[in-house]
Amino acid sequence: MTGRTRARSKARKPKPNSTNPPESEANVTVSILSFDLDDTVWDPRPALIAADTAQWKFLAIQFPALAEHFTKDRVMGCRKHVIDSSPLIVGDVTALRIEVMRQLLLSLGVGTDVALEVANDAFAAFMARRNDVILFPDAQEVLSQLATQFTLIAITNGNADVHKTSLGPFFRSAFRADEVGSAKPEAKIFEVAMRSVDCLPSEIIHIGDSIETDVNGALNAGITPVWFNPEGKENGLGVNEVRSLTELPAVIARLNV
């Protein structure tokens, strides 16, 4: 997790027998905006394709005699084996990618130590291109505007580093599932983020494109979600939504009363 720190004062808890509402129920101004990254502020696909290509190119250079065996069927077979052996690994895309490569190399007769070392080096080649994301057209302008009014943080199940993109200066901190050890929709990753920035659930709004991970994850943590729904899908949960990032300032202003 990276980013600049900023001291914030905690709201005082009500004294015993006070007529004030409990701290969690008091009217609190929203001060933190939490963003998902992939498919919310940028298109990750070009970067993922380039990163994946770099990874397999690295492996082919290391093991030219084995390159013909780096087939989709064999890779998917290794992936299934890894997930079947450790189902929770799906929440850690970094560990999953490295372990699939390690298992692939082991299945082709590469030694244990070498397989792990090369898998990590190949992942480094992958990450060298992972942050070459394509921002959505309005992302820079909207986040620049919001960053003057709120503290922005990122909560993502992906492994891109927002601080290595042009959006980095707008974000105080980033919380990645592979670093926190918890993935959305689990409440834990949101709770870790809230502790880090010292805020209550009522002081934060989470914006993301996934009903399953972003909206449900925010609700699990007691946080107000805003669903980024550019395709206009049915809003079965009736949560706040935006079709474009340009709609965010007005929606947040309406919620922040």
Sequence and secondary structure as in RCSB ss.txt:
>XXXX:A:sequence
MTGRTRARSKARKPKPNSTNPPESEANVTVSILSFDLDDTVWDPRPALIAADTAQWKFLAIQFPALAEHFTKDRV
MGCRKHVIDSSPLIVGDVTALRIEVMRQLLLSLGVGTDVALEVANDAFAAFMARRNDVILFPDAQEVLSQLATQF
TLIAITNGNADVHKTSLGPFFRSAFRADEVGSAKPEAKIFEVAMRSVDCLPSEIIHIGDSIETDVNGALNAGITP
VWFNPEGKENGLGVNEVRSLTELPAVIARLNV
>XXXX:A:secstr
               TT SS  GGGS     EEEE  BTTTEE HHHHHHHHHHHHHHHHHH TTTGGG  HHHH
HHHHHHHHHH GGGGG HHHHHHHHHHHHHHHTT  HHHHHHHHHHHHHHHHHHHT  EE TTHHHHHHHHTTTS
EEEEEESS   GGGSTTGGGEEEEEEHHHHT  TTSHHHHHHHHHHHT  GGGEEEEES IIIIIHHHHHTT EE
EEE TT    TT  EEESSGGGHHHHHHHH  
